[in-house]
C-alpha cells in the first residue's frame, strides 16, 4: 500500500533505503505554493525528490552504486516504489587498449543511450561502436561488455528491464 505523501498542512516524504526499509520525514509547510517553491532544493528533501508516483533526481545526485568494477553507476530511480526498470547513468573511464573486458549477463533486456563520448559495445561476440546520441537495445541474457573509446570517458543512460 502506497502512503499518502502530501496534503495542504504538511508534507510526508516517503523514502526507502537501499535495503528497502521505509523511512518517513515530516516537513511542515503552510501551503502548497511554499512546498512547490522548495521542492527538490538540496538540503530540503536531500539530493533527490521522491513522492508516490514520481522521482526526480538532480544532476550528479543519484545514488552511487558499486555493481561492476569497470563501471560507475548512479541510480536515477533508487527510491521509486514498484518500478518496472532500473535506470542508471553509467560512466566508463578509458582503459589501456589491451585491458581485458569484464563480460556479464543478466535476465531481461537493456537499453543504452550515449550521452557523452564513444564506446564499443560487445554483445554475444558482435562489436558495435556507439557515439553521442546513438542507442542500442538488446537481450541482456547475452554476454555483453562496454568499453570507452578514443582515450576519453564515456557516459550513457542505461535502462535495465
N, C-alpha and C positions, 0 to 999 in steps of 0.2 A: 504494500500500500504506500503510495507516494504522499508525503506530508504536504499540507498547505504551507507555502513558504512566504506568503505576502498578504498583508492586509493594510488598511489605512493607518492603523495605530502603530504597528511595529513590523519589522522585517525579521523573519527567521531564516537564516542561511543554513541550508542543509548540505553537508558535505560527507563524503566517505573517505576515510584514509586509505592507504594502499592495501590494507588487509580487509577492507570492506566494512569496517566498524563505523557506525553512524555517529557524527558529532554535530551539535547544533550550537550556533552562536546567535544571540539576540542583539539587534541594533535598534534602539528606539528612534523613531522618526515621527514627526508630527503630520506629514502628509506625503502623498505620492510624488509630488513635484520635487521635494527635497531628496527623496530616495532616488529618483531618476537622475538628478543632478550629480549625485555622489556615486552612482553605481560604477563598479569597475575601477575606482580610484585606488591606486596602490596604497596599502595601509588601511583602507576602509573595509574591503572584503578580502584583502590579501592580493595575491598576484593573479588570481582567477576569479571568475564570477559565475556561480552556478546556482540556478533555481530550477525547480522542476520544469522540464520542457526544453531547456536550452543550456548551453555552457559557452561562455566567451572567455578566451584566453588572450592576454596581452602579448605582444611581440616579444619573444625570447623568455616568456614566463611560464611555459608549460612545465609539467612535472618531468624532471630528468630521470631517465631510466637506464639501467645497465642490462641490456638484453644480449647483445653480442659485442665482443671486444673491439671489432674493427669499425663499428658504427656508434655514433652518438645519437640517442633517441630522446625526443622531447614529446611527451604525450600531449595531445591537443584536446583530449576528451576524457581525462582521467577520472573525473567526478560525475560524468553523465550517467544517470540511472537507466538501466535496461538498454544500453547501447547495442547496436547490431554490428558495429565495426570498431576496430581500433584505428585511431588516426594519429600519425606521428609526423613531426618534422625530423628528418634524418640528415645527419651531417657525416660525410666521409672525408677524412683528411688524406692527402696524397701519400702514397707509399712508393718505395722503390719498384722499378719495373719488374724485377724478379721476385717480388714478395708473393708468397702463396696466398690464395684467396680461401676464405673460410666459407664453404658452401653450407646451406641449411635448407630445410624443407619443413613445412607445417601444413596442417589441414586448412582448406579454404581457398580463397582467391586473394590476389593483391593488385592494387593499382598504385603506380608511382608516377608522379609529375615532377619534372626537374624545374626547380626554382632558380638555381644559380650553378653555373659551371657545366661540365660534361662528365658523363660516366659511361662505363661499359657495364652492361647487364648481361650476365650469362645465365641462361635458363636451359636446363637439360642439354648442355653442350652447345647451344646456339648463342653466339655473341651478337649483341645489339648495342649500337652506340646511340646514346640519347644526349641531346643538347638542351639548353634552356628552352622551355616551352614544350618540349617533347614529353610524351607519356607512354606508358606500357601497362597493359592489364594481362594478368596471367594466372594460371593454376599454380598456387604456391606449394602444392604437393610435389612438384618437380624440384630437383636440386637447383638452387639459384644462389647467385652472389653478385655484388656490385663493387665497382672499383672506380675511384676518382681518376680522371684523365688530365693530361696537359699540366701535370705537376701543380694542380690547383684544387682547392677544396670544392666539394660539390654538396649542394643542399637540395633535398627533394621531399615532397609531401608523399607520405605512404599511407594508404588505406588498406587494412587487412580485414577481409570479410570472412 
